[in-house]
Amino acid sequence: MKKVILVIAVVLTATIANAQLRVKGAIELAPQIGYSSSNYFGGDAGSLNNPVAGVAFGITGDYFFNNRWSIRSGLLLQKMGTEVAGFEDNLSYVTIPVNANWHFGSTRKWYLNFGPSLSILTSAKNENGDNIKDFFKTTQIGLNVGIGYKIEVAKNFSVLIDYQGVSGLTDIIKDSEFSTSNNFGSFNVGGVFKI
């Protein structure tokens, strides 16, 4: 048993010691999937609103300027909306973030990203599946923030675990006297491929 523990410790130490720091020009692609929760905030979005859950997925890419900083963008499919007294707004968006991504820790496996995003409404349905897209604006500007960790599996492949949030900065409902925006968050897992 002691030999097994010693071998595991040596392998983990070698993996940590040989972790690949990224250099200028390195590119990483990360397909991912996650569990999301979204709700409205502001205006008439009061305490009676309940979040709606969904699945978020997509792909992000990082272009590294050095071993600490990269720019992250991608295409993400996100379900947003709210539920009030049994009535639901289920909004589907394609989101394009443009975020600064700061990689930290001794092996740069941790990252913190932040910046703006543009979300494009692709569908809007109520709890009965009726199309309600005409009541909503087609775009949303948001502020993204996220934190994550990469578990290195091989030299050019890691597994990511992260949380990403979006707070809408623009109104989403047409012709409303109240300001209403989306508040979205997702816990994600995915693969990170260094190309």
Backbone bond lengths (Angstrom), bond angles and torsions (degrees), N, CA, C in turn:
res aa  C-N    CA-C-N  psi(-1)  N-CA   C-N-CA  omega(-1)  CA-C   N-CA-C  phi
1 M - - - 1.457 - - 1.536 111.26 -
2 K 1.351 115.43 -39.87 1.463 119.40 179.59 1.527 110.97 -63.21
3 K 1.340 116.36 -37.74 1.462 120.32 179.15 1.523 110.97 -64.77
4 V 1.338 117.09 -39.77 1.471 121.23 179.10 1.529 110.01 -63.52
5 I 1.320 116.86 -45.88 1.470 121.28 179.39 1.530 109.82 -62.91
6 L 1.332 117.43 -41.22 1.462 121.07 178.78 1.527 111.38 -63.46
7 V 1.335 117.48 -43.35 1.467 121.41 178.54 1.534 110.22 -62.44
8 I 1.332 117.71 -44.52 1.476 121.63 178.48 1.518 110.18 -60.76
9 A 1.328 117.20 -43.97 1.468 120.87 179.90 1.525 111.14 -62.66
10 V 1.323 117.78 -41.59 1.466 121.46 179.06 1.520 110.75 -64.90
11 V 1.334 117.35 -43.53 1.471 121.06 179.43 1.527 110.48 -63.26
12 L 1.332 117.43 -45.70 1.470 120.34 179.43 1.526 110.85 -63.03
13 T 1.319 117.66 -42.75 1.459 120.75 179.12 1.525 111.02 -63.06
14 A 1.330 116.84 -42.40 1.474 120.00 178.39 1.509 111.43 -64.68
15 T 1.332 116.59 -38.95 1.463 120.46 178.96 1.521 110.71 -63.95
16 I 1.338 116.50 -44.89 1.464 120.40 -179.66 1.525 110.25 -66.41
17 A 1.350 116.86 -43.29 1.456 120.39 -177.79 1.517 112.29 -66.30
18 N 1.344 117.12 -31.15 1.462 120.64 -177.22 1.523 113.08 -97.85
19 A 1.322 117.45 14.07 1.467 120.16 -179.45 1.522 109.57 -57.41
20 Q 1.312 116.17 135.27 1.450 121.65 -175.87 1.527 110.72 -83.61
21 L 1.322 117.11 114.63 1.447 121.08 172.48 1.520 107.52 -80.56
22 R 1.315 116.74 141.70 1.455 120.74 -177.75 1.520 110.30 -82.05
23 V 1.330 115.92 149.06 1.454 121.88 179.91 1.525 108.83 -115.86
24 K 1.325 115.89 169.67 1.459 121.01 178.83 1.521 110.19 -55.58
25 G 1.323 115.33 131.62 1.444 121.08 178.93 1.518 114.38 92.77
26 A 1.332 118.31 -9.38 1.468 120.56 178.28 1.528 108.96 -66.94
27 I 1.320 115.63 145.92 1.466 121.62 179.61 1.523 108.29 -127.99
28 E 1.336 115.60 135.02 1.459 122.60 174.30 1.521 109.49 -123.03
29 L 1.329 116.56 136.01 1.461 122.83 174.17 1.520 107.98 -114.01
30 A 1.352 116.50 137.66 1.458 120.45 -174.31 1.527 111.58 -136.93
31 P 1.348 118.30 93.41 1.463 119.76 168.83 1.530 108.90 -69.56
32 Q 1.334 116.52 142.54 1.462 119.65 -174.74 1.517 112.25 -152.12
33 I 1.329 114.97 159.95 1.455 122.36 176.54 1.523 107.05 -141.81
34 G 1.341 115.91 149.56 1.452 117.90 -178.00 1.510 113.98 -158.41
35 Y 1.316 114.91 169.93 1.461 123.94 174.74 1.522 107.22 -95.64
36 S 1.350 116.54 128.89 1.462 119.61 -176.60 1.520 111.62 -121.58
37 S 1.316 113.65 159.10 1.462 122.32 175.04 1.520 107.27 -140.88
38 S 1.341 116.07 137.70 1.458 119.81 -176.69 1.525 109.86 -142.00
39 N 1.321 115.85 152.44 1.457 122.49 177.99 1.524 108.66 -154.31
40 Y 1.310 116.66 162.16 1.456 121.27 173.36 1.526 109.39 -85.44
41 F 1.332 116.23 153.72 1.454 120.68 169.78 1.519 108.59 -142.33
42 G 1.328 114.85 159.80 1.455 121.27 -179.81 1.507 112.20 87.02
43 G 1.336 116.36 166.18 1.460 122.36 174.70 1.513 113.57 53.08
44 D 1.341 115.60 -125.15 1.460 119.93 -178.14 1.527 112.12 -91.52
45 A 1.337 118.07 10.88 1.467 120.93 175.78 1.514 107.55 -79.33
46 G 1.307 115.93 92.58 1.457 121.23 -174.00 1.502 113.39 -95.93
47 S 1.320 115.14 -162.90 1.458 121.39 -175.67 1.527 112.46 -75.26
48 L 1.346 118.24 -7.64 1.458 120.60 179.27 1.527 112.31 -81.76
49 N 1.324 116.76 -11.98 1.465 120.45 179.74 1.521 110.87 -71.76
50 N 1.312 115.60 143.25 1.453 121.91 174.27 1.522 108.73 -120.12
51 P 1.328 117.20 146.38 1.462 119.15 179.27 1.522 112.00 -69.79
52 V 1.324 115.48 154.86 1.463 121.57 172.20 1.530 107.53 -108.72
53 A 1.321 115.53 140.13 1.458 121.27 -179.10 1.519 109.59 -99.12
54 G 1.299 115.93 157.05 1.452 120.19 179.36 1.511 111.60 -166.30
55 V 1.311 114.75 -171.42 1.452 122.65 177.06 1.526 107.58 -114.59
56 A 1.314 115.77 132.12 1.466 121.32 175.74 1.519 107.67 -113.55
57 F 1.317 116.53 139.76 1.460 119.30 175.75 1.511 109.97 -153.97
58 G 1.312 114.64 164.68 1.456 119.93 -179.40 1.507 110.60 161.36
59 I 1.320 114.74 -159.99 1.459 120.99 -179.51 1.520 108.68 -141.48
60 T 1.341 115.27 139.04 1.458 120.88 175.03 1.520 108.60 -121.08
61 G 1.303 114.90 159.28 1.459 121.25 176.31 1.513 109.77 -135.14
62 D 1.319 116.38 141.91 1.463 122.61 177.12 1.523 109.17 -118.00
63 Y 1.319 115.51 132.84 1.456 122.24 171.30 1.532 106.39 -111.05
64 F 1.323 117.55 120.71 1.461 122.31 -173.86 1.522 111.67 -89.20
65 F 1.346 115.15 133.26 1.459 122.16 173.27 1.524 110.37 -91.71
66 N 1.315 116.70 -29.37 1.462 124.90 174.22 1.522 106.59 -163.38
67 N 1.327 118.64 -167.62 1.459 119.07 -175.76 1.532 113.63 -78.76
68 R 1.321 118.18 -2.21 1.471 121.27 178.41 1.532 113.68 -111.61
69 W 1.325 117.93 -29.25 1.462 120.32 -172.21 1.525 112.04 -124.18
70 S 1.326 114.16 138.51 1.457 120.68 172.44 1.520 107.93 -142.61
71 I 1.315 115.41 165.89 1.460 120.74 171.17 1.513 106.81 -108.55
72 R 1.343 115.56 134.49 1.463 121.36 -176.06 1.520 109.35 -117.48
73 S 1.321 114.67 134.10 1.454 121.28 173.38 1.521 107.28 -145.02
74 G 1.319 116.49 -178.52 1.454 120.00 179.49 1.515 112.01 161.07
75 L 1.314 115.00 -168.29 1.464 123.40 175.43 1.521 107.84 -125.60
76 L 1.331 116.52 122.60 1.455 122.23 -177.86 1.522 109.64 -126.04
77 L 1.309 117.05 132.47 1.459 122.14 175.04 1.517 107.62 -97.42
78 Q 1.343 116.35 119.26 1.456 120.92 -172.66 1.520 111.16 -131.12
79 K 1.338 115.67 135.95 1.464 121.83 175.47 1.524 107.95 -96.12
80 M 1.333 115.64 125.97 1.460 121.10 178.09 1.516 108.45 -126.78
81 G 1.327 116.81 177.29 1.454 121.23 179.13 1.506 112.14 134.80
82 T 1.333 114.78 -159.03 1.467 120.52 -178.15 1.526 109.55 -159.58
83 E 1.328 115.38 170.06 1.467 122.52 174.83 1.520 108.07 -133.52
84 V 1.339 115.48 130.39 1.459 121.22 177.50 1.520 108.02 -135.03
85 A 1.323 116.55 118.54 1.475 123.03 175.18 1.534 112.07 50.34
86 G 1.315 116.78 43.66 1.462 120.73 177.62 1.510 115.15 85.64
87 F 1.318 117.99 -6.21 1.465 122.17 177.37 1.523 108.36 -100.36
88 E 1.340 116.20 131.63 1.463 120.86 -176.65 1.514 111.88 -120.70
89 D 1.321 115.05 144.15 1.452 123.04 165.18 1.521 105.93 -110.13
90 N 1.319 116.74 116.31 1.464 122.19 177.48 1.515 108.36 -110.90
91 L 1.316 115.28 106.07 1.456 122.20 -175.70 1.519 109.63 -109.28
92 S 1.313 116.83 129.91 1.464 121.53 177.44 1.518 108.82 -108.98
93 Y 1.323 115.86 130.17 1.460 122.20 -178.29 1.528 110.33 -126.30
94 V 1.322 115.55 148.13 1.464 122.24 162.04 1.516 105.19 -100.44
95 T 1.326 116.40 120.16 1.461 121.82 -176.21 1.520 110.34 -110.24
96 I 1.325 114.75 135.17 1.462 122.18 177.99 1.532 107.43 -118.50
97 P 1.345 117.48 101.40 1.462 119.05 177.24 1.533 110.89 -84.36
98 V 1.311 116.18 152.35 1.467 122.78 170.02 1.527 105.10 -133.04
99 N 1.324 115.22 91.93 1.468 121.31 -169.15 1.514 112.39 -120.20
100 A 1.332 114.50 144.74 1.465 120.34 166.96 1.525 106.13 -77.38
101 N 1.321 116.83 139.59 1.454 121.66 -178.28 1.530 108.00 -126.85
102 W 1.340 115.41 115.73 1.459 121.85 -178.46 1.517 108.80 -101.19
103 H 1.321 117.33 121.53 1.463 123.35 -178.91 1.523 107.67 -99.89
104 F 1.336 116.57 127.19 1.457 119.10 -174.68 1.523 110.96 -136.05
105 G 1.323 114.95 175.62 1.456 122.06 -172.20 1.523 108.85 93.28
106 S 1.320 116.54 163.56 1.465 120.06 -175.18 1.528 112.75 -62.98
107 T 1.337 117.92 -29.44 1.464 121.02 179.24 1.532 112.14 -109.20
108 R 1.320 117.66 7.66 1.477 124.00 177.53 1.531 112.40 59.38
109 K 1.322 116.70 31.14 1.465 119.76 178.57 1.522 111.86 -83.24
110 W 1.323 117.72 -24.08 1.465 121.97 175.28 1.523 108.84 -84.28
111 Y 1.332 116.87 148.98 1.461 120.11 174.57 1.524 110.14 -146.60
112 L 1.322 113.75 151.07 1.463 123.14 177.86 1.518 106.10 -132.46
113 N 1.345 117.12 121.22 1.464 119.59 -179.53 1.526 110.77 -119.55
114 F 1.335 115.10 151.59 1.465 120.56 -177.64 1.521 108.88 -159.11
115 G 1.334 115.41 150.38 1.459 119.74 178.21 1.512 111.67 150.56
116 P 1.324 117.00 -174.35 1.461 121.57 -176.43 1.526 112.75 -83.73
117 S 1.327 114.52 165.28 1.467 120.63 173.91 1.524 109.04 -147.15
118 L 1.306 114.87 155.59 1.462 122.93 173.67 1.522 107.09 -117.62
119 S 1.344 115.95 124.37 1.465 120.85 177.56 1.518 108.80 -112.88
120 I 1.336 116.17 132.96 1.464 122.48 -179.86 1.527 108.18 -112.08
121 L 1.326 116.02 123.02 1.459 121.74 -178.38 1.521 109.80 -70.76
122 T 1.346 116.51 123.20 1.466 120.73 178.69 1.519 112.06 -103.73
123 S 1.341 117.69 -28.85 1.463 120.58 175.61 1.513 109.63 -158.96
124 A 1.316 115.38 154.41 1.463 122.48 175.92 1.523 107.40 -144.73
125 K 1.319 115.27 121.49 1.470 120.55 -178.14 1.515 109.45 -134.47
126 N 1.336 115.44 153.36 1.461 119.60 174.58 1.521 109.37 -92.20
127 E 1.334 116.39 -172.87 1.464 121.19 -176.27 1.527 113.01 -64.36
128 N 1.339 117.81 -20.38 1.466 121.67 177.96 1.528 112.90 -92.69
129 G 1.315 116.65 -1.32 1.459 120.66 -178.61 1.516 113.66 86.64
130 D 1.341 117.27 8.11 1.465 121.21 178.64 1.533 110.07 -73.90
131 N 1.322 116.51 143.60 1.452 122.29 179.29 1.524 109.80 -74.01
132 I 1.337 116.77 120.99 1.470 121.79 178.31 1.541 110.73 -122.25
133 K 1.331 115.86 22.17 1.463 121.06 -174.82 1.526 112.77 -61.78
134 D 1.338 117.74 -29.61 1.466 120.72 -178.14 1.523 113.15 -65.07
135 F 1.330 117.78 -16.90 1.465 121.22 -179.25 1.529 112.68 -87.37
136 F 1.334 117.13 -6.06 1.456 120.93 -173.31 1.529 111.89 -120.93
137 K 1.314 115.37 149.08 1.462 121.26 175.29 1.528 109.10 -71.46
138 T 1.312 116.18 150.75 1.469 120.44 -173.14 1.528 113.74 -81.25
139 T 1.330 118.21 -15.77 1.461 120.40 179.93 1.523 111.10 -132.36
140 Q 1.299 114.06 156.29 1.463 121.66 176.11 1.528 107.68 -139.74
141 I 1.323 116.61 132.93 1.465 121.85 171.60 1.526 106.00 -98.06
142 G 1.333 115.78 133.82 1.455 119.58 -178.19 1.514 112.46 -133.52
143 L 1.314 114.66 168.47 1.454 122.81 174.68 1.524 107.08 -114.20
144 N 1.333 115.94 120.49 1.461 122.15 -177.95 1.517 110.84 -98.99
145 V 1.320 115.21 148.53 1.452 121.72 169.64 1.527 106.85 -149.79
146 G 1.309 116.09 141.88 1.459 119.24 -179.78 1.512 111.93 -157.22
147 I 1.327 114.61 159.89 1.454 121.33 176.87 1.520 107.98 -141.33
148 G 1.330 116.27 144.64 1.451 118.52 -178.95 1.507 113.09 -159.68
149 Y 1.320 113.73 176.75 1.458 122.35 -178.71 1.520 108.73 -140.39
150 K 1.333 115.94 138.73 1.460 121.57 177.96 1.527 109.61 -109.03
151 I 1.328 115.58 127.56 1.459 121.94 176.84 1.522 106.99 -100.34
152 E 1.331 115.88 111.61 1.461 119.86 -176.13 1.529 110.27 -74.29
153 V 1.321 115.48 125.45 1.462 122.52 179.13 1.529 110.48 -103.79
154 A 1.321 115.71 -39.73 1.465 122.25 178.57 1.527 107.29 -145.56
155 K 1.314 116.46 175.09 1.468 120.95 -176.57 1.520 111.88 -56.41
156 N 1.315 117.91 -38.72 1.465 121.36 -176.10 1.526 113.57 -114.77
157 F 1.334 117.59 16.03 1.471 120.06 -179.82 1.526 110.79 -143.94
158 S 1.333 115.11 133.30 1.465 122.40 175.27 1.515 108.72 -134.65
159 V 1.327 115.87 163.05 1.461 122.95 172.75 1.521 106.66 -107.21
160 L 1.338 117.06 131.89 1.464 120.01 178.74 1.525 110.46 -104.92
161 I 1.314 114.10 147.05 1.461 123.14 170.81 1.518 104.69 -131.92
162 D 1.334 117.54 121.63 1.456 117.83 -178.62 1.521 113.30 -152.14
163 Y 1.331 113.56 169.92 1.463 122.74 172.90 1.517 106.82 -121.34
164 Q 1.331 116.42 133.05 1.462 121.82 176.14 1.527 109.08 -127.59
165 G 1.317 116.31 135.43 1.459 121.21 178.03 1.514 111.39 -126.89
166 V 1.333 115.44 149.87 1.463 122.22 176.71 1.522 107.82 -132.09
167 S 1.313 117.20 126.55 1.466 122.45 171.14 1.510 107.51 -110.62
168 G 1.335 115.83 120.38 1.453 120.17 179.92 1.517 111.63 -66.81
169 L 1.315 116.45 136.49 1.466 121.88 178.21 1.524 111.88 -103.35
170 T 1.331 116.93 -11.45 1.463 121.06 -177.93 1.530 109.95 -119.90
171 D 1.337 114.96 156.08 1.468 120.76 177.11 1.522 109.61 -66.78
172 I 1.335 115.86 144.63 1.460 119.56 -179.93 1.525 112.82 -108.14
173 I 1.335 117.49 -18.90 1.469 120.93 -176.69 1.525 109.42 -98.30
174 K 1.334 116.17 131.29 1.467 121.41 177.83 1.530 110.00 -72.66
175 D 1.310 115.97 147.99 1.464 123.60 170.54 1.524 112.87 49.96
176 S 1.327 116.64 43.93 1.462 120.61 177.50 1.508 109.65 -111.82
177 E 1.326 116.94 141.53 1.459 120.27 177.26 1.523 110.94 -79.74
178 F 1.335 116.95 -11.07 1.460 122.03 179.37 1.522 109.93 -105.84
179 S 1.308 115.29 150.88 1.460 121.34 175.87 1.530 109.04 -91.58
180 T 1.315 116.35 117.37 1.470 121.42 -178.67 1.516 109.14 -128.32
181 S 1.330 116.56 130.91 1.462 122.51 -178.70 1.524 110.10 -132.34
182 N 1.316 115.12 165.34 1.466 121.46 176.69 1.523 110.73 -89.30
183 N 1.314 115.34 145.41 1.454 123.27 170.88 1.523 106.10 -125.83
184 F 1.333 117.66 118.06 1.462 122.82 -169.25 1.511 110.56 -130.21
185 G 1.319 116.77 143.06 1.458 121.61 173.77 1.517 110.32 -147.03
186 S 1.339 117.10 147.82 1.462 120.50 177.95 1.521 110.99 -146.23
187 F 1.335 114.87 141.14 1.458 122.78 171.17 1.519 106.78 -98.99
188 N 1.335 117.08 126.30 1.459 121.54 -169.77 1.523 112.79 -126.21
189 V 1.324 114.19 154.20 1.464 121.53 167.88 1.518 106.87 -131.15
190 G 1.307 116.57 152.12 1.449 118.95 -179.65 1.509 111.81 -172.73
191 G 1.315 115.17 -179.37 1.450 121.84 177.02 1.511 109.80 -107.70
192 V 1.308 117.45 145.58 1.467 122.89 177.46 1.523 107.44 -117.75
193 F 1.330 115.75 117.95 1.455 121.94 -178.70 1.520 109.37 -110.83
194 K 1.315 116.78 120.77 1.469 121.25 174.61 1.517 106.91 -84.70
195 I 1.355 115.89 123.65 1.467 118.43 -178.86 1.523 110.51 -114.00
